[in-house]
Amino acid sequence: MMEEEELEFVEELEAVLQLTPDVQLAIEQVFPSQDPLDRADFNAVEYINTLFPTEQSLANIDEVVNKIRLKIRRLDDNIRTVVRGQTNVGQDGRQALEEAQKAIQQLFGKIKDIKDKAEKSEQMVKEITRDIKQLDHAKRHLTTSITTLNHLHMLAGGVDSLEAMTRRRQYGEVANLLQGVMNVLEHFHKYMGIPQIRQLSERVKAAQTELGQQILADFEEAFPSQGTKRPGGPSNVLRDACQVANILDPRIKQEIIKKFIKQHLSEYLVLFQENQDVAWLDKIDRRYAWVKRQLVDYEEKYGRMFPREWYMAERIAVEFCHITRTELAKIMRTRAKEIEVKLLLFAIQRTTNFEGFLAKRFSGCTLTDGTLKKLESPPASTNPFLEDEPAAEMEELALEKGDLEQPKKPKAPDNPFHGIVSKCFEPHLYVYIESQDKNLGELIDRFVADFKAQGPPKPNTDEGGAVLPSCADLFVYYKKCMVQCSQLSTGEPMIALTTIFQKYLREYAWKILSGNLPKTTSSSGGLTISSLLKEKEGSEAAKFTLEELGLICSILSTAEYCLATTQQLEEKLKEKVDVSLIERINLTGEMDTFSTVISSSIQLLVQDLDAACDPALTAMSKMQWQNVEHVGDQSPYVTSVILHIKQNVPIIRDNLASTRKYFTQFCIKFANSFIPKFITHLFKCKPISMVGAEQLLLDTHSLKMVLLDLPSIGSQVVRKAPASYTKIVVKGMTRAEMILKVVMAPHEPLVVFVDNYIKLLTDCNTETFQKILDMKGLKRSEQSSMLELFRQRLPTPPSGPEGSSSLSLLAPTPEQESSRIRKLEKLIKKRL
């Protein structure tokens, strides 16, 4: 029974101590422990097996039991201590809670007492201040009433006085009084429902209307539209009337200004009628001189009559400009056939000067024409076409007296009056454009005649190829035309001028540059096979003379200058023209034309040097290479090629010193032309003996070294050749060397020979293989079997270690042939 009760107790205990996973995890985090007894999944059997893993370990069971009992006793003591310590905690907590509740009740009681006292105090204050508030409201209403009555009194008296002063034309007093009456009337806007107030307001409006009509009548009397100005001049009455007009409806002020300006400029319309001699462009100065005198007269007589904020002098000048623009446009339409370039430029120059005079004197605040635009100052740049615009008179440009390259003063950054009169000349600028077309045509013809008379420029071997002087003259003239036209107009005339520029850029490129390139049909001394074999150096003659080479380089340098300057010209034109027309400025075609001239010049230089080397290569292909008995120094044809290279390349390099990139292009194009031609002539050398192949390999290596040194040959300053050029030479000449190595290799066994060919040349073309067999001098019967084997071996890539090629070449070689190859290698090393 005892055992059953213990088991039931244990089961109940386990059921009570079964904790949720969350609680168990929290306990493990707060009280981390490695003891197996603290684990949630504790298993007594596993724990006992851990303590007694073997039967021998049962020998110390008493010791283990004692330790467990000791641990249980310690746990019981700890539990007992904790339980006893918690016995009085509940009682102490309840006591503290009761004390806190009592303190809160006392605090609530005190707060309630304070609130009651505050309400009583507030009620007492309200009773005390009730009478004071009533007095404050009464005072405020009384003050407002008194102020309103004062305003009403002022308004009534002011209206009466205003009407009386208006009848007596006392404008000086009216100006101050009217402004005051209008200010007072603003206070009564919310009282307009009162009949008396509304009546006073209507009287003020009537007085304003009467004042306006009366002032206009006074000005009409003083400055009649059909008559002369009053002899007595301006009066104080009119000056005061202008002050009154400032307060009245703005239309009164505008009417006064309009009538005065119209009367002031009436004489101008009579003096400069269309049928008068002074109305034509050649006397345009008199128009501007007349208005300047009128402005001075206005300042002396009427400067103090009108308020400064009316800007009457500026308004007179602006109206004069509008009238002048209309009248000039009308007369130029009528007499369009009489307009000449110099006359047109003279009139425009005088007009722009007058517009500049207006910009200096007036601010332009009265301008209302939205079509007028302000000039923008150009940004700083290194572009030669972006220099500061000349501030000198346009007359200098028209008469071509100024130095275009001298330092110029920057133009004023803003001119609100620009174009206010000169716009009328824009429809007639076709006269200027046609004149420039004619002048440029004559300039190109003069360039052609000068070139024929003076001949080609002397070659420059110190500072690079000289640019033709005519090129600089052309662009200086272009700059002058562009500056002129941009000051005349930035619209369609600039587009028309751009078209003219394009036309003569192309003509210059074809007539002056491309048209003067030397012809490739010129006769030359040529080389003979006998001269090559006899190694008579100095008997060769280049296809082009020294002067012709200098001319080609000079044309190339000129074309490069034109290309760069044309690009700058395009950028400058886009800055000068209106934003809406920028897309129509495009000089790409002209730049392509100059690029074509550059390419043609380089091609001529390449063809010349290439043609000079042709006789030497022909001599190489006609030599009896099967009869060569020993390997000596380089062959005569190699000496001839090197001689031509040393003669031509330094001259070309010195003349293209300023255009280094095009000299590099020349070297690359020559290498791309010479190397394939050399390999072609190499295939013509057949049959070739072993010694002949060795000699050709030596010659090929010599040419390779010369070509690698081509960019700096004959120069005191040794520069490393460009990587792009070196890559072309190494690739091409290495192929020639590989061809000769294949020719030198024995053709038996056939499989080894074919595999070596494929590995060395990586060429799957049967024609190339056929040519190599011809160079070896094999019979057709032998070639057919080798060609069949070559076709069979093509799909299979070469295999074996890296050294297999050299072994396959040496293994079947007789000892005599091997010694010859070693001698060739020693000779090459000696030359290097």
C-alpha positions in Angstrom: 0.0 0.0 0.0 2.8 2.4 0.9 4.5 1.8 -2.5 1.2 2.4 -4.3 0.7 5.7 -2.4 4.2 6.8 -3.2 3.7 6.0 -6.9 0.4 8.0 -6.9 2.2 10.9 -5.2 5.0 10.9 -7.8 2.5 10.8 -10.7 0.5 13.7 -9.1 3.8 15.6 -8.6 4.8 15.1 -12.2 1.4 16.2 -13.4 1.6 19.4 -11.3 5.2 20.2 -12.4 4.4 19.7 -16.1 5.3 23.2 -17.5 4.5 24.7 -21.0 7.4 25.0 -23.5 7.4 28.8 -23.3 7.7 28.8 -19.5 10.4 26.1 -19.6 12.4 28.2 -22.2 12.1 31.3 -20.0 13.4 29.4 -17.0 16.3 28.2 -19.0 17.2 31.7 -20.1 17.0 33.1 -16.5 18.6 30.1 -14.8 20.9 28.4 -17.3 22.1 25.0 -16.0 23.9 22.0 -17.5 22.7 19.6 -14.7 20.7 16.7 -16.2 18.3 16.9 -13.3 17.2 20.4 -14.4 16.2 19.3 -17.9 12.5 19.3 -18.8 12.8 15.9 -20.4 14.7 14.3 -17.5 14.6 10.5 -17.6 15.6 8.7 -14.4 16.6 5.4 -16.2 18.9 7.2 -18.6 20.4 9.2 -15.7 21.1 5.9 -13.7 22.6 4.3 -16.7 24.8 7.3 -17.0 26.0 6.9 -13.4 26.5 3.2 -13.7 27.3 2.3 -17.3 28.9 -1.1 -16.4 28.5 -3.7 -13.7 31.9 -2.8 -12.3 30.7 0.7 -11.6 28.1 -0.6 -9.1 31.0 -1.1 -6.7 30.8 2.6 -5.6 27.0 2.7 -5.5 27.1 3.7 -1.8 29.2 6.7 -2.6 26.8 7.8 -5.4 23.8 7.4 -3.2 25.4 9.5 -0.4 26.1 12.3 -2.9 22.5 12.3 -4.1 21.2 12.3 -0.6 23.5 15.2 0.3 22.3 17.1 -2.8 18.6 16.4 -1.8 19.3 17.6 1.7 20.8 20.9 0.4 17.8 21.4 -1.9 15.4 20.8 1.0 17.3 23.4 3.1 17.2 25.9 0.3 13.4 25.4 -0.3 12.7 25.6 3.4 14.7 28.9 3.7 12.8 30.4 0.7 9.4 29.3 2.0 10.1 30.7 5.5 11.3 33.9 4.0 8.1 34.3 2.0 5.8 33.8 5.0 5.6 37.4 6.1 5.8 38.9 2.6 2.0 38.8 1.9 1.2 40.5 5.3 3.8 43.3 4.7 2.4 43.9 1.2 -1.2 44.2 2.4 -0.1 46.6 5.1 1.8 48.8 2.6 -1.2 48.8 0.2 -3.5 50.0 3.0 -1.2 52.9 3.9 -1.0 54.0 0.3 -4.8 54.0 0.0 -5.1 56.2 3.1 -2.5 58.7 1.6 -4.4 58.9 -1.7 -7.7 59.6 0.1 -6.0 62.4 2.1 -4.5 63.9 -1.2 -7.9 63.8 -2.9 -9.4 65.7 0.0 -6.8 68.5 -0.2 -7.3 68.8 -4.0 -11.0 69.2 -3.6 -10.5 71.9 -1.0 -8.1 73.8 -3.3 -10.6 73.5 -6.2 -13.5 74.9 -4.1 -11.4 77.8 -3.0 -10.3 78.6 -6.6 -13.9 78.6 -7.8 -14.9 81.0 -5.1 -11.9 83.3 -6.0 -12.9 83.3 -9.7 -16.5 84.2 -8.8 -15.2 87.0 -6.7 -12.9 88.3 -9.5 -15.8 88.2 -12.0 -18.0 90.3 -9.7 -15.2 92.8 -9.2 -14.3 93.1 -12.9 -17.9 93.1 -14.3 -18.2 96.8 -14.0 -14.7 97.4 -15.4 -15.4 95.4 -18.6 -18.5 97.4 -19.1 -16.5 100.6 -18.9 -13.9 99.2 -21.4 -16.6 98.3 -24.0 -18.1 101.7 -23.6 -14.8 103.4 -24.1 -13.9 101.4 -27.2 -17.3 102.1 -28.8 -17.0 105.7 -27.9 -13.5 106.0 -29.5 -14.7 104.3 -32.7 -17.7 106.6 -32.9 -15.6 109.7 -32.4 -13.0 108.5 -35.0 -15.8 107.8 -37.5 -17.4 111.1 -36.9 -14.1 112.8 -37.5 -13.6 110.9 -40.7 -17.0 111.8 -41.8 -16.4 115.4 -41.0 -13.1 115.3 -42.9 -14.7 113.5 -45.8 -17.6 116.0 -46.1 -15.3 119.0 -45.8 -12.8 117.4 -48.2 -15.4 116.8 -50.8 -16.6 120.4 -50.7 -13.0 121.7 -50.8 -12.1 119.3 -53.6 -15.0 120.5 -55.8 -14.2 124.2 -55.1 -10.4 123.7 -55.9 -11.2 121.8 -59.0 -13.2 124.7 -60.3 -10.4 127.1 -59.5 -7.7 124.6 -61.0 -5.7 124.6 -57.8 -4.1 121.3 -58.8 -1.2 121.6 -56.2 -3.7 121.6 -53.3 -6.0 119.1 -55.1 -3.2 116.5 -55.4 -2.7 116.3 -51.6 -6.4 116.7 -50.8 -7.6 114.1 -53.3 -5.2 111.5 -51.9 -6.4 112.2 -48.4 -10.1 112.1 -49.3 -9.6 108.7 -51.1 -7.8 107.3 -48.0 -10.6 108.5 -45.7 -13.2 107.1 -48.1 -11.7 103.6 -47.7 -12.8 103.6 -44.0 -16.5 103.9 -45.1 -16.6 101.0 -47.5 -18.6 99.0 -44.9 -21.0 101.9 -44.5 -22.0 102.3 -48.1 -25.5 101.2 -47.3 -26.1 104.5 -45.6 -27.5 107.0 -48.1 -25.4 110.0 -46.9 -22.1 108.0 -47.2 -23.0 106.6 -50.6 -23.8 110.2 -51.8 -20.4 111.4 -50.6 -18.7 108.6 -52.5 -20.5 109.4 -55.7 -19.5 113.1 -55.3 -15.8 112.0 -55.0 -16.1 109.9 -58.2 -17.7 112.8 -60.0 -14.9 115.1 -58.9 -12.3 112.6 -60.2 -14.0 112.4 -63.5 -14.2 116.2 -63.8 -10.6 116.5 -62.8 -9.5 114.0 -65.5 -11.5 115.8 -68.2 -10.3 119.2 -67.1 -6.6 118.1 -67.0 -6.9 116.6 -70.5 -8.4 119.8 -71.7 -5.6 121.9 -70.2 -3.0 119.7 -71.9 -4.8 119.9 -75.2 -4.9 123.7 -74.8 -1.2 123.9 -73.9 -0.1 121.3 -76.5 -2.6 121.3 -79.4 -2.4 118.4 -81.8 -2.6 120.6 -84.8 -0.3 123.5 -83.8 2.8 124.6 -82.1 3.8 124.4 -78.4 2.6 127.3 -76.3 5.1 130.1 -76.4 5.1 130.5 -72.6 6.4 127.0 -72.2 5.4 124.6 -69.4 3.6 126.0 -66.4 3.3 125.1 -62.7 -0.3 124.4 -63.3 0.5 121.5 -65.7 3.2 120.2 -63.4 0.7 120.0 -60.5 -1.9 118.5 -62.9 0.6 115.7 -63.6 0.7 115.0 -59.8 -3.1 114.8 -59.8 -3.1 112.5 -62.8 -0.9 110.1 -60.9 -3.8 109.6 -58.4 -6.6 109.5 -61.0 -7.4 106.6 -63.3 -4.2 105.3 -65.1 -5.9 105.9 -68.4 -5.7 109.7 -67.8 -2.0 109.4 -67.4 -1.6 107.2 -70.5 -3.7 109.7 -72.5 -1.5 112.6 -71.4 1.7 110.7 -72.3 0.3 109.7 -75.7 -0.8 113.1 -76.7 2.4 114.8 -75.5 4.7 112.3 -77.4 2.6 112.5 -80.5 2.7 116.3 -80.5 6.5 116.2 -79.7 7.3 113.9 -82.7 4.9 115.5 -85.2 7.7 117.5 -86.6 9.8 114.4 -87.2 7.1 112.8 -89.4 7.0 116.0 -91.6 10.8 116.4 -91.9 11.5 112.8 -92.8 8.7 111.9 -95.1 9.3 109.2 -97.6 9.6 111.6 -100.4 12.3 113.7 -98.7 16.0 113.3 -99.5 16.9 113.1 -95.8 14.7 110.0 -95.4 17.1 107.7 -97.4 19.7 105.5 -95.7 22.7 107.6 -96.6 21.4 110.3 -94.4 20.1 108.2 -91.5 22.5 110.0 -89.2 20.2 113.1 -89.4 17.3 111.1 -87.9 19.3 110.2 -84.8 20.8 113.7 -84.5 17.3 115.1 -84.6 15.9 112.9 -81.8 19.0 113.7 -79.7 18.3 117.4 -80.0 14.7 116.8 -79.1 15.7 114.9 -76.0 18.0 117.7 -75.0 15.1 120.2 -75.6 12.7 118.1 -73.6 15.1 118.0 -70.6 15.5 121.8 -70.7 11.9 122.7 -71.1 9.7 119.9 -69.8 12.1 117.9 -67.6 10.6 119.2 -64.4 7.0 119.2 -65.6 6.5 115.5 -65.7 7.2 113.2 -62.7 10.4 111.2 -63.0 8.6 108.0 -62.6 6.8 108.6 -65.9 10.2 108.2 -67.8 9.0 110.6 -70.4 12.4 111.0 -72.2 12.7 107.3 -72.6 9.1 107.0 -73.8 9.9 109.7 -76.4 12.9 107.7 -77.6 11.1 104.4 -77.7 8.2 105.9 -79.7 10.7 107.5 -82.1 12.4 104.1 -82.6 9.0 102.4 -83.4 8.2 105.2 -85.9 11.7 105.1 -87.4 11.6 101.3 -87.8 8.2 101.5 -89.6 9.2 104.3 -91.9 12.6 102.7 -92.8 10.9 99.4 -93.6 8.4 101.2 -95.8 11.0 103.2 -97.7 13.4 100.2 -98.1 10.5 98.2 -99.6 9.9 101.0 -102.1 13.5 101.5 -103.1 14.8 98.0 -102.6 16.8 98.1 -105.8 18.8 101.0 -104.7 20.2 99.2 -101.6 23.9 98.4 -101.8 26.0 96.5 -99.4 28.1 99.4 -98.1 25.0 101.6 -97.8 23.2 98.9 -95.9 26.1 98.2 -93.5 26.5 102.0 -93.0 22.9 102.3 -92.0 23.0 99.3 -89.7 26.2 100.5 -88.1 24.7 103.9 -87.4 21.5 102.3 -86.1 23.3 99.9 -83.7 25.4 102.8 -82.5 22.2 104.7 -81.7 20.7 101.7 -79.9 23.9 101.5 -77.8 23.5 105.2 -77.0 19.9 104.5 -75.8 21.1 101.6 -73.7 23.7 103.8 -71.9 21.2 106.6 -71.2 18.0 104.7 -70.4 17.1 101.6 -68.5 14.6 100.2 -70.9 11.9 99.8 -68.3 9.2 101.3 -70.6 9.7 98.7 -73.4 6.6 96.6 -74.0 7.6 94.9 -77.3 8.0 91.2 -76.5 9.8 90.6 -79.7 12.9 92.5 -78.5 15.5 90.4 -76.9 18.5 90.9 -74.7 22.0 90.0 -75.8 23.8 87.3 -73.7 27.4 87.5 -73.0 29.3 84.5 -74.4 31.0 82.1 -72.0 34.8 82.1 -71.8 36.4 79.4 -74.0 39.6 78.6 -75.8 37.8 78.3 -79.1 39.4 80.8 -81.5 35.9 81.6 -82.7 34.7 82.4 -79.2 36.8 85.5 -78.7 35.1 88.6 -77.4 33.1 90.4 -80.0 34.6 93.6 -81.3 33.2 96.7 -79.6 34.5 98.9 -82.4 32.2 100.5 -84.9 30.7 98.2 -87.5 31.9 100.7 -90.1 35.4 99.3 -89.6 34.2 95.9 -90.5 32.2 97.2 -93.5 35.2 99.1 -94.9 37.6 96.3 -93.9 40.0 98.6 -92.1 40.2 96.9 -88.7 42.7 94.2 -87.7 40.5 91.2 -86.8 43.2 89.6 -84.7 43.9 92.5 -82.4 42.5 92.4 -78.8 38.9 93.4 -78.7 36.9 95.0 -75.9 34.0 92.8 -74.8 30.6 94.0 -75.8 28.1 95.3 -73.3 26.4 92.2 -71.8 22.9 93.7 -72.0 21.2 96.0 -74.4 17.4 96.1 -74.1 17.2 98.4 -77.1 19.1 96.0 -79.4 17.0 95.5 -82.6 14.4 98.1 -81.7 15.2 99.8 -85.0 17.7 97.5 -86.7 15.1 94.8 -87.0 13.8 96.6 -90.1 17.0 95.8 -92.0 16.7 92.0 -91.6 14.5 91.4 -94.7 17.2 93.1 -96.8 20.2 91.3 -95.5 20.1 89.1 -98.6 22.0 91.9 -100.2 24.8 91.3 -97.7 24.6 87.5 -98.1 24.9 87.8 -101.9 27.8 90.1 -101.5 29.6 87.7 -99.2 28.9 84.9 -101.7 30.5 86.9 -104.5 33.5 88.0 -102.3 34.2 84.4 -101.2 34.0 83.2 -104.7 36.6 85.8 -105.7 38.7 84.9 -102.7 38.8 81.2 -103.7 39.8 82.1 -107.3 42.5 84.3 -105.9 43.8 81.4 -103.7 43.9 79.1 -106.8 45.8 81.8 -108.9 48.3 82.5 -106.1 49.0 78.8 -105.6 49.7 78.4 -109.3 51.8 81.5 -109.4 53.9 80.8 -106.2 54.0 77.0 -106.6 54.0 74.5 -103.7 55.3 75.6 -100.3 58.8 74.6 -99.4 59.0 71.4 -97.2 59.5 72.2 -93.6 61.8 69.7 -91.8 62.0 71.6 -88.5 58.6 72.4 -87.2 56.3 70.1 -89.2 54.4 70.6 -92.4 53.4 74.2 -93.1 49.7 75.1 -93.2 48.8 76.9 -96.4 48.5 80.6 -95.8 45.2 80.7 -97.7 43.6 78.5 -95.1 44.1 81.1 -92.3 43.0 83.9 -94.7 39.8 82.0 -95.4 38.8 81.5 -91.8 39.7 85.0 -90.8 37.3 86.2 -93.5 34.7 83.7 -92.2 35.1 85.1 -88.7 34.7 88.7 -89.9 31.5 87.7 -91.8 30.1 85.9 -88.8 30.7 88.8 -86.5 29.1 91.2 -88.9 26.0 89.0 -89.6 25.5 88.2 -85.9 25.3 91.9 -85.1 22.9 92.4 -88.0 20.6 89.4 -87.2 20.6 86.1 -85.4 17.8 84.6 -87.5 17.5 83.3 -91.0 20.4 85.5 -92.4 22.7 83.5 -90.2 21.4 80.3 -91.7 21.9 81.7 -95.2 25.5 82.7 -94.3 26.1 79.2 -93.0 25.1 77.8 -96.3 27.6 80.1 -98.0 30.3 79.0 -95.6 29.5 75.3 -96.4 29.7 76.0 -100.2 33.2 77.6 -100.0 34.6 75.1 -97.5 33.9 72.4 -100.0 35.3 74.4 -102.8 38.5 75.1 -100.8 38.8 71.4 -100.0 38.5 70.4 -103.7 40.1 73.3 -105.6 43.0 74.2 -103.2 43.7 71.0 -101.3 42.5 67.9 -103.2 43.0 69.6 -106.6 46.7 70.3 -105.9 47.7 66.9 -104.7 50.4 65.4 -107.0 49.2 62.9 -109.6 50.2 59.3 -109.2 50.9 59.1 -113.0 54.1 61.2 -112.7 57.2 59.6 -114.1 60.0 58.2 -111.9 63.4 56.8 -112.2 62.4 53.2 -111.3 64.7 50.3 -110.3 66.1 47.6 -112.5 66.9 44.1 -111.5 70.4 44.5 -112.6 70.9 47.5 -110.4 69.5 45.6 -107.5 71.8 42.6 -108.1 74.8 44.9 -108.5 73.8 46.8 -105.3 74.3 50.2 -106.9 72.9 52.3 -104.1 71.7 55.8 -105.0 70.6 55.0 -108.5 67.0 54.8 -107.4 64.6 57.7 -107.6 61.4 58.2 -105.5 58.1 58.4 -107.3 57.5 61.8 -105.8 60.1 64.5 -105.5 61.1 66.1 -102.2 58.9 69.1 -103.0 56.0 66.9 -103.9 56.3 65.1 -100.6 56.4 68.4 -98.8 53.3 69.6 -100.7 51.3 66.4 -99.7 52.3 66.8 -96.1 51.4 70.5 -96.2 48.0 69.7 -97.7 47.5 67.1 -95.0 48.3 69.5 -92.2 46.1 72.2 -93.8 43.2 69.7 -94.0 43.6 68.8 -90.4 43.6 72.5 -89.4 40.5 73.1 -91.5 38.8 70.1 -89.9 39.4 71.4 -86.4 38.6 75.0 -87.2 35.4 74.0 -89.1 34.2 72.2 -85.9 34.9 75.4 -83.9 33.1 77.4 -86.6 30.1 75.2 -86.2 30.0 75.6 -82.4 30.3 79.4 -82.7 27.6 79.6 -85.3 25.3 77.6 -83.0 26.0 80.1 -80.2 25.3 83.1 -82.4 22.1 81.9 -84.0 18.6 81.8 -82.4 17.9 78.8 -80.2 15.1 77.7 -82.5 17.5 77.5 -85.5 20.4 75.7 -83.8 19.4 72.3 -85.4 19.8 73.8 -88.9 23.5 74.5 -88.3 25.4 71.3 -89.4 28.9 71.3 -90.9 29.4 67.5 -90.6 29.5 67.1 -94.4 32.3 69.7 -94.8 34.3 68.1 -91.9 33.9 64.7 -93.7 35.3 66.4 -96.9 38.4 67.5 -95.1 38.7 64.0 -93.6 38.6 62.6 -97.1 41.5 64.9 -98.2 43.5 63.7 -95.2 42.9 60.1 -96.1 43.8 60.8 -99.8 47.0 62.5 -98.7 48.0 59.6 -96.5 47.2 57.1 -99.2 49.4 59.0 -101.7 52.3 58.9 -99.3 51.8 55.1 -98.8 51.4 54.5 -102.6 54.6 56.5 -103.3 56.7 54.5 -100.8 55.0 51.3 -101.8 55.7 51.8 -105.5 59.3 52.7 -104.8 59.7 49.2 -103.1 58.0 47.4 -106.0 61.0 47.0 -108.2 63.0 45.5 -105.3 60.3 43.0 -104.6 60.1 42.1 -108.3 63.8 41.5 -108.3 63.4 39.3 -105.3 60.8 37.1 -107.0 63.0 36.8 -110.2 66.2 35.7 -108.4 67.3 32.1 -108.9 67.0 31.0 -105.2 67.7 27.3 -106.0 71.2 28.3 -107.1 72.2 30.2 -103.9 75.2 28.3 -102.6 75.8 30.1 -99.3 74.2 32.5 -96.8 75.7 35.9 -96.8 74.7 39.4 -95.7 71.3 40.8 -96.6 70.3 40.7 -100.2 70.5 43.7 -102.6 66.7 44.0 -102.8 66.6 44.4 -99.0 69.2 47.1 -99.1 67.1 48.9 -101.8 63.9 48.7 -99.7 65.7 50.0 -96.6 67.3 52.8 -98.7 63.8 54.0 -99.9 62.4 53.8 -96.4 65.3 55.9 -95.0 64.9 58.4 -97.8 61.1 58.9 -97.6 60.1 58.2 -94.0 62.2 60.9 -92.2 61.0 63.5 -94.7 57.4 62.6 -94.1 57.8 62.3 -90.3 59.4 65.8 -90.1 56.7 67.4 -92.2 54.0 65.7 -90.1 55.6 66.6 -86.8 52.6 68.7 -85.8 50.1 66.0 -86.8 51.7 62.9 -85.1 48.6 60.8 -85.2 48.5 61.0 -89.0 52.1 59.9 -89.3 51.1 56.9 -87.2 48.3 56.2 -89.6 50.8 56.5 -92.5 53.0 53.9 -90.9 50.1 51.5 -90.2 48.7 51.8 -93.8 52.2 51.2 -95.3 52.7 48.1 -93.1 49.3 46.8 -94.1 50.1 47.4 -97.8 53.8 46.3 -97.9 53.7 43.1 -95.8 50.9 41.3 -97.9 52.7 42.4 -101.1 56.0 41.0 -99.7 54.4 37.7 -98.9 52.8 37.6 -102.4 56.2 38.1 -104.0 57.7 35.5 -101.5 55.4 32.9 -103.0 56.7 33.7 -106.4 60.2 32.7 -105.4 60.3 29.1 -106.6 61.9 26.8 -106.5 64.0 27.5 -103.4 66.9 25.4 -102.1 67.6 25.0 -98.4 70.4 27.6 -98.6 68.1 30.0 -100.5 65.4 29.6 -97.9 67.9 30.4 -95.2 69.0 33.6 -97.1 65.3 34.6 -97.5 64.7 34.0 -93.8 67.6 36.3 -93.0 66.3 38.9 -95.4 62.8 38.6 -93.9 64.2 39.2 -90.4 66.1 42.2 -91.6 63.0 43.7 -93.1 61.1 43.0 -89.9 63.6 44.9 -87.8 63.5 47.8 -90.2 59.7 47.9 -90.2 59.6 47.8 -86.4 61.9 50.8 -86.3 60.1 52.6 -89.1 58.3 55.3 -87.0 61.7 56.6 -85.6 64.1 55.6 -88.4 66.7 58.2 -89.1 65.6 60.3 -86.0 67.9 61.5 -83.3 65.1 61.0 -80.8 64.2 57.4 -80.5 60.6 56.8 -79.7 58.8 53.6 -79.0 56.6 52.6 -81.9 52.8 52.6 -81.2 51.5 49.3 -80.0 48.9 49.1 -82.7 51.6 49.4 -85.4 54.0 47.0 -83.7 51.3 44.3 -83.5 50.6 44.6 -87.3 54.3 44.3 -88.2 55.0 41.4 -85.9 51.9 39.5 -87.0 52.6 39.9 -90.7 56.3 39.3 -90.8 56.1 36.4 -88.4 53.8 34.8 -91.0 56.4 35.3 -93.7 59.0 33.7 -91.4 56.8 30.7 -90.7 56.3 30.2 -94.5 60.0 30.0 -95.0 60.5 27.7 -92.0 57.9 25.4 -93.5 59.7 25.5 -96.8 63.0 24.7 -95.1 61.5 21.6 -93.4 61.9 18.3 -95.1 58.7 16.9 -96.7 59.3 13.4 -95.6 57.6 11.8 -93.7 54.6 13.5 -95.2 52.4 13.3 -92.1 54.9 15.2 -90.0 55.4 17.9 -92.7 51.6 18.5 -93.0 51.1 18.6 -89.2 54.0 21.1 -88.9 52.5 23.3 -91.7 49.1 23.3 -89.9 50.7 24.2 -86.6 53.0 26.9 -87.9 50.7 28.6 -90.3 47.2 27.7 -89.0 46.1 28.1 -92.6 43.5 25.7 -93.9 43.6 27.1 -97.4 44.8 24.5 -100.0 46.0 27.2 -102.3 48.5 28.4 -99.7 49.7 24.8 -99.2 50.0 24.4 -103.0 52.2 27.5 -103.2 54.5 26.2 -100.5 54.9 22.9 -102.3 55.7 24.9 -105.5 58.4 26.8 -103.5 59.9 23.5 -102.4 60.1 22.5 -106.1 58.1 19.2 -105.7 56.7 17.4 -108.7 53.0 17.3 -109.4 52.9 13.6 -108.6 54.3 14.2 -105.1 52.1 17.2 -104.6 48.9 15.3 -105.3 49.5 12.8 -102.5 50.5 15.6 -100.1 47.4 17.6 -100.9 45.2 14.6 -100.3 46.9 14.0 -97.0 46.6 17.7 -96.1 42.8 17.5 -96.7 42.6 14.4 -94.5 44.6 16.0 -91.7 42.6 19.3 -91.6 39.8 18.1 -89.3 42.3 16.8 -86.7 43.9 19.5 -84.6 47.7 19.2 -84.0 48.5 17.2 -80.9 51.5 16.4 -78.7 53.7 18.5 -76.4 54.9 22.0 -77.2 58.2 20.8 -78.4 56.8 18.4 -80.9 57.1 20.9 -83.8 60.7 21.5 -83.3 61.4 17.7 -82.8 59.4 16.9 -85.9 61.5 19.3 -87.9 64.8 18.1 -86.6 64.3 14.4 -86.3 64.2 13.5 -90.0 66.7 16.2 -91.0 70.1 15.1 -92.1 73.0 16.2 -90.1 74.2 18.6 -92.9 70.8 20.4 -93.0 70.8 20.7 -89.2 74.2 22.3 -89.3 73.0 24.8 -91.9 70.1 25.9 -89.6 72.5 26.4 -86.7 74.7 28.5 -88.9 71.7 30.6 -89.9 70.7 31.1 -86.3 74.3 32.2 -85.4 74.2 34.7 -88.3 70.9 36.2 -87.2 72.2 36.5 -83.6 75.3 38.2 -84.9 73.3 40.8 -86.9 71.1 41.5 -83.9 
